[in-house]
Amino acid sequence: MNVITLRFKVSGFRCSQSYMFLVFLFFSGLILGGCRAVTVPYKAAKGTVKGTYYIVKGAYDLTAGTTKIVYNIGAVTFTVVKAPLDWAFVNEDIDSIDGLPPKEAIRKGRVKNAPYTVKGRKYYPMSVEQAASYEEKGTASWYGYETVRQKGGRMTANGEVFNPEWLTAAHKYLPLPTHVKVTNLENNRSVILRVNDRGPFPSDRNPASVDRIIDVSSGAAKKLGFYKKGLARVKVETIELREEG
């Protein structure tokens, strides 16, 4: 598992007196390891300001009443379509989102960074502020091509139509949606992806798959050059978007 340890300095408090601090950590799903060390499964460098941003042309968030949007980041066109709620999920192991049945959470708009449960294990996504400075190196896999052979359409964890050829990805902790730059460290190819799904999670056949930091679509894997290989060492970092104008 890719674990990064963040250390916090809390001036003027003893361990036994840091009640509010501990409550905050508890509800954030973090595990307190000693007084000042917190172990989390992702890197969010507090206070980091990135100097690079990407120009986006068009709205990139589905809003109430919107069923389809098309936007561009650089030369890449992204299409986002709201899925019918009777479609099955790409990942059918999600038990609940924000304490609700997954489709009810989608209907109520309570998905973005809400805690969710998969096979009895609860996951606590980052806040939008934490995600702004996220970057991590680890193993990437790809998923979704099997949905082509399945009957009916499939939806992502935030209710968008899944197409294995679109430039999308699944992440356990980033808010949905978030845009990331993924770089294959083995060949230096990179691509911008829309994170709109949850995963990867441990499977019955391969429990170690939980250690992978991102699942990209098969289309993204082709652009990154590891479609045939199946796995790649990558760097994942969130990007800042600025609207044209």
C-alpha positions as CSV (number, residue, x, y, z in Angstrom):
1,M,0.0,0.0,0.0
2,N,1.3,3.5,-0.9
3,V,1.3,5.2,2.5
4,I,2.6,8.7,3.2
5,T,3.0,9.9,6.7
6,L,2.0,13.5,7.4
7,R,3.1,15.1,10.6
8,F,1.3,17.9,12.4
9,K,2.6,20.2,15.0
10,V,0.0,21.2,17.6
11,S,1.4,23.9,19.8
12,G,0.2,24.3,23.4
13,F,-1.6,20.9,23.5
14,R,-0.8,17.7,25.2
15,C,-2.0,14.4,23.7
16,S,-4.6,13.9,26.4
17,Q,-6.0,17.4,25.8
18,S,-6.3,17.4,22.0
19,Y,-9.9,16.3,22.1
20,M,-11.2,18.4,19.2
21,F,-8.2,17.4,17.1
22,L,-8.8,13.7,17.7
23,V,-12.5,14.2,16.9
24,F,-11.6,15.8,13.6
25,L,-9.3,12.9,12.8
26,F,-11.9,10.3,13.7
27,F,-14.5,11.8,11.4
28,S,-12.0,12.2,8.6
29,G,-11.4,8.4,8.8
30,L,-7.7,8.8,9.7
31,I,-5.8,6.7,12.1
32,L,-3.9,8.5,14.9
33,G,-0.5,7.0,15.3
34,G,0.9,8.6,18.4
35,C,0.4,12.2,19.3
36,R,1.7,14.0,16.2
37,A,1.9,11.4,13.4
38,V,-1.1,10.6,11.2
39,T,-0.9,7.9,8.5
40,V,-3.0,8.5,5.4
41,P,-3.1,6.6,2.1
42,Y,-2.5,9.7,-0.1
43,K,-0.3,12.8,-0.3
44,A,-1.9,16.2,0.1
45,A,0.8,18.7,0.7
46,K,-0.8,21.4,2.8
47,G,-0.1,24.9,1.7
48,T,1.3,24.0,-1.7
49,V,0.5,26.4,-4.5
50,K,0.9,25.0,-8.0
51,G,2.1,27.4,-10.7
52,T,0.7,25.5,-13.7
53,Y,-2.9,25.6,-14.8
54,Y,-4.9,24.4,-17.8
55,I,-7.4,26.4,-19.8
56,V,-10.8,24.7,-20.1
57,K,-13.3,25.7,-22.8
58,G,-16.9,25.0,-21.7
59,A,-18.6,23.9,-18.5
60,Y,-17.1,20.8,-17.0
61,D,-19.5,20.0,-14.2
62,L,-23.0,18.4,-14.7
63,T,-25.5,20.6,-12.9
64,A,-29.1,20.0,-12.0
65,G,-31.2,19.6,-15.1
66,T,-28.1,19.1,-17.3
67,T,-27.8,15.7,-19.1
68,K,-24.8,16.2,-21.3
69,I,-21.8,18.6,-21.5
70,V,-18.8,18.8,-23.9
71,Y,-15.6,20.7,-23.0
72,N,-12.0,21.0,-24.0
73,I,-8.8,21.0,-22.0
74,G,-6.1,21.9,-24.5
75,A,-6.6,19.8,-27.6
76,V,-8.5,17.0,-25.7
77,T,-12.4,16.9,-25.9
78,F,-14.3,15.5,-23.0
79,T,-17.9,14.3,-23.2
80,V,-19.9,13.8,-20.0
81,V,-23.3,12.3,-20.1
82,K,-25.7,11.7,-17.1
83,A,-26.5,8.0,-16.9
84,P,-30.1,6.7,-16.4
85,L,-30.4,5.6,-12.7
86,D,-31.6,2.1,-13.7
87,W,-28.1,1.4,-15.3
88,A,-25.7,-0.9,-13.3
89,F,-22.5,0.5,-11.9
90,V,-19.1,-0.4,-13.4
91,N,-18.1,-1.3,-9.9
92,E,-21.0,-3.2,-8.3
93,D,-19.2,-3.6,-5.0
94,I,-20.1,-0.2,-3.6
95,D,-22.5,-0.8,-0.8
96,S,-23.4,2.8,0.2
97,I,-22.4,6.4,-0.3
98,D,-22.9,8.9,2.5
99,G,-24.9,6.3,4.4
100,L,-27.4,6.0,1.5
101,P,-27.9,3.4,-1.3
102,P,-25.5,4.5,-4.0
103,K,-28.2,5.5,-6.5
104,E,-30.1,7.5,-3.9
105,A,-26.9,9.4,-3.0
106,I,-26.5,10.2,-6.7
107,R,-30.1,11.4,-7.0
108,K,-29.6,13.7,-4.0
109,G,-26.2,15.0,-5.2
110,R,-24.4,13.6,-2.2
111,V,-21.4,11.9,-3.9
112,K,-18.5,14.3,-4.5
113,N,-16.3,13.6,-1.4
114,A,-18.8,11.7,0.7
115,P,-17.6,8.7,2.6
116,Y,-18.6,5.4,1.1
117,T,-18.5,1.7,1.8
118,V,-17.2,-1.2,-0.3
119,K,-17.6,-4.8,1.0
120,G,-18.0,-3.5,4.5
121,R,-14.9,-1.3,4.5
122,K,-15.4,2.5,4.7
123,Y,-13.4,4.9,2.7
124,Y,-13.1,8.7,3.4
125,P,-12.3,10.8,0.4
126,M,-10.2,14.0,0.6
127,S,-11.7,17.4,0.8
128,V,-11.6,19.6,-2.3
129,E,-8.9,21.7,-0.5
130,Q,-6.7,18.6,0.1
131,A,-7.2,17.4,-3.4
132,A,-5.9,20.7,-4.9
133,S,-2.4,19.7,-3.9
134,Y,-2.5,16.0,-4.3
135,E,0.2,14.1,-6.1
136,E,1.4,10.5,-5.7
137,K,3.5,7.9,-7.4
138,G,2.5,4.3,-7.6
139,T,1.0,1.5,-9.7
140,A,-1.8,2.2,-12.2
141,S,-4.0,-0.4,-13.8
142,W,-6.8,-0.1,-16.4
143,Y,-10.4,-1.3,-16.3
144,G,-13.7,-1.2,-18.1
145,Y,-13.2,-3.0,-21.4
146,E,-15.3,-5.9,-20.1
147,T,-18.3,-3.5,-20.0
148,V,-18.4,-3.6,-23.9
149,R,-19.6,-7.2,-23.7
150,Q,-22.1,-6.7,-21.0
151,K,-25.8,-6.0,-21.7
152,G,-27.0,-2.5,-21.2
153,G,-25.0,0.7,-20.2
154,R,-22.8,1.2,-17.2
155,M,-22.5,4.2,-14.9
156,T,-19.7,5.5,-12.8
157,A,-19.9,6.1,-9.0
158,N,-21.0,9.7,-9.6
159,G,-23.7,8.8,-12.1
160,E,-22.0,9.5,-15.4
161,V,-22.1,7.2,-18.4
162,F,-19.0,5.0,-18.6
163,N,-17.3,4.5,-21.9
164,P,-14.0,2.6,-21.8
165,E,-12.6,4.7,-24.7
166,W,-13.2,8.0,-22.9
167,L,-10.4,9.6,-20.9
168,T,-11.6,8.8,-17.4
169,A,-10.3,7.2,-14.3
170,A,-11.3,5.7,-10.9
171,H,-9.7,6.8,-7.6
172,K,-10.5,5.8,-4.1
173,Y,-10.0,9.2,-2.4
174,L,-10.3,12.1,-4.9
175,P,-13.5,14.1,-5.0
176,L,-15.7,13.2,-8.0
177,P,-15.2,14.7,-10.5
178,T,-11.5,15.8,-10.4
179,H,-9.1,16.3,-13.2
180,V,-5.6,14.8,-13.0
181,K,-2.5,14.5,-15.0
182,V,-1.2,10.9,-15.2
183,T,2.3,10.3,-16.3
184,N,3.7,6.9,-17.2
185,L,7.1,7.0,-15.5
186,E,8.3,4.1,-17.7
187,N,7.9,6.0,-21.0
188,N,7.2,9.6,-19.9
189,R,3.8,9.7,-21.7
190,S,1.1,11.7,-20.0
191,V,-2.6,12.4,-20.3
192,I,-5.3,14.5,-18.6
193,L,-8.1,12.4,-17.2
194,R,-11.5,13.1,-15.6
195,V,-11.7,11.1,-12.3
196,N,-15.4,10.1,-12.0
197,D,-15.4,6.6,-10.5
198,R,-14.2,4.8,-7.4
199,G,-11.5,2.1,-7.3
200,P,-9.4,0.2,-7.6
201,F,-10.5,-2.2,-4.8
202,P,-9.2,-5.6,-3.7
203,S,-10.8,-8.4,-5.7
204,D,-11.3,-12.0,-4.7
205,R,-8.8,-13.1,-7.4
206,N,-6.2,-10.4,-6.5
207,P,-6.4,-8.8,-3.0
208,A,-3.2,-6.9,-3.8
209,S,-5.1,-4.7,-6.3
210,V,-6.1,-2.4,-3.5
211,D,-2.4,-1.2,-3.5
212,R,-2.8,0.4,-6.9
213,I,-3.4,4.1,-6.7
214,I,-5.6,4.6,-9.8
215,D,-7.6,2.7,-12.4
216,V,-7.6,4.4,-15.8
217,S,-10.0,3.6,-18.7
218,S,-8.7,1.3,-21.4
219,G,-8.6,4.3,-23.8
220,A,-6.4,6.1,-21.3
221,A,-4.1,3.0,-20.9
222,K,-3.6,3.0,-24.7
223,K,-2.5,6.6,-24.7
224,L,-0.2,6.0,-21.8
225,G,1.3,3.0,-23.5
226,F,0.5,0.2,-21.0
227,Y,-2.7,-1.3,-22.4
228,K,-1.0,-4.6,-23.3
229,K,1.2,-4.7,-20.2
230,G,-1.8,-4.1,-17.9
231,L,0.1,-2.2,-15.1
232,A,2.5,0.8,-15.1
233,R,4.4,2.9,-12.6
234,V,2.8,6.4,-12.8
235,K,2.7,9.8,-11.2
236,V,-0.8,11.2,-10.5
237,E,-1.3,14.9,-9.8
238,T,-4.4,17.1,-9.7
239,I,-4.4,20.0,-12.1
240,E,-5.9,23.5,-11.8
241,L,-8.5,24.4,-14.4
242,R,-9.2,28.0,-15.4
243,E,-12.0,28.9,-17.7
244,E,-11.2,30.6,-21.0
245,G,-11.8,34.3,-21.1
